[in-house]
Amino acid sequence: MDDKHLYSNFEYDSALSVKEGVQQPAQVSNSYVERMRARRAQEPSVEELVSGILHGDRTLLSRAITLVESSLYAHRAKAQEVIERCLPYSGKSVRLGITGVPGVGKSTTIEALGKHLTSHGHKVAVLAIDPSSERSRGSILGDKTRMEELSVDPAAFIRPSPSAGSLGGVARKTREIITLCEAAGFDVVIVETVGVGQSEVAAHSMVDFFLLLQLANAGDELQGIKRGIMEMADMISINKCELDPQRAELAATQYRNALHLFPMPESGWTVRVTLCSAYTKQGIEDLWNSVMEYVAFTKQNGYFYHKRQQQNLRIMGETIENGLRERFYNAPGMEERIEALKQQILDNKLSPYAAADSLLG
Ligand code: GDP
């Protein structure tokens, strides 16, 4: 067998060779692709988005959230219109914040609680606040392996944190997303936060009930826990309690003792310290029962409504501040004026106060 013959044989039999195959019916496939492309390119109108959200259409809800998250000016104006129109249909959910250090079991607990809730007929939306998140890098909730069961549950909707930005910006977007989810019929909204830094303060400012998850070994760390975070909590749960129930109970006692030293919360609610295990599901049902008791208790004494009103006032204040800042920096020629004045300050020709005054005036 000569070389030429070998080669031609190889070419004929190999899967690498190009065979004639069956011709594609060009017109059909092309027009289908065109139609899909057109549909994707076509942005739904405000009307379509609002109507879709109110009918619980998850695709349109997701597209509205993408608008809310966009930094394009045109998108923001449209998003604002959608939010305004959804507002009258929002506010009916129970908003639950969950915090705790990474690894404490927030996602696993949310999955267990979420499944418990959907099996009882609730519709659950899970959002997150993580200003450090870069979605592409598998951040909080962005990692598809987390909440495996809940993420395929038709009664649940999971959305990762709006991507990295200022905490104020991420918090504002999350609040707006809560409005959209509520208008879409989700009656429980869970906001997860990383439990480090300021993001829990932001989460606390948008939820009704705030849960702090801890570990049994935290007894040693009691002093290390930021007093502010403990003061915000309506409930502290010692997670992974099945690992060492005695130690978990001891930690719970330590937390209860520590809480005695705190002033009575404004809500009048006595903060609970419980044990739970996202693995064995111990304490998960009790956790939800506590949330419901809290809601009933604070609705009765009026604190529930008072807190939501205070949250609304805070939103107005923050929106004004953001708007002023944006308007100031986006004024025509502002960038150049600032740069010019910076140089005068560096040359000691102008005081920083006079420079700021001349820009603000
Ligand atoms: P997150 O970072 O706070 O969201 O924590 P995860 O939910 O990702 O959990 C961190 C690790 O703890 C994972 O390996 C979980 O499987 C594990 N874990 C979560 N809950 C429990 C629990 O109740 N018991 C035990 N033994 N492990 C748990």
Residues whose N, C-alpha, C, O or C-beta is under 5 A from the ligand:
A	BS01	GDP	V101 P102 G103 V104 G105 K106 S107 T108 T109 N239 K240 C276 S277 A278 Y279
